[in-house]
């Protein structure tokens, strides 16, 4: 079994209803397919992006019987969290329509549902998968610990000035 761990920040990780975007990796169509102008034919480029992803997943499945992606959503103050995992899977390229968005990036739209499922940025080949936080995500909070007294803490660990040499 193998896991990939992704972390993202959200203001309210327990109540957010919006989807999340997981940066998965760099899928270079230029390197893999010698595609010089990825914006010329968004559908062809998007299919190539998914083929690169699918090949990586296939390579991982050759070594592991189960692949999971774990996602930790953390609040900005690092006290609230949601955690879930999902199967890492391949995608059928012809199930998605690819188009350019206002930022000149490619977005993959699920043909059946009409939902945006992928974003690919030609400038850095960054590939992202859009997903939703499931209702059964594990949600938890941690209490901020009290601030430690610096001098007391140093005394408790028997700190010595000899531990550090200032150059």
Secondary structure, DSSP 8 states (H G I E B T S, - for coil): -EEEEEEEE-TTTTT--S-EEEEEEE--HHHHH--S-TTTTHHHHHHHHHHHHHHHHHHHHTT-S-EEEEEEEE-TTS-EEEEEEEE-----GGGEEEEE-TTS-EEEEETTT--EEEEEETTTTEEEEEE---TT-EEEE--------HHHHHHHTT--GGG----
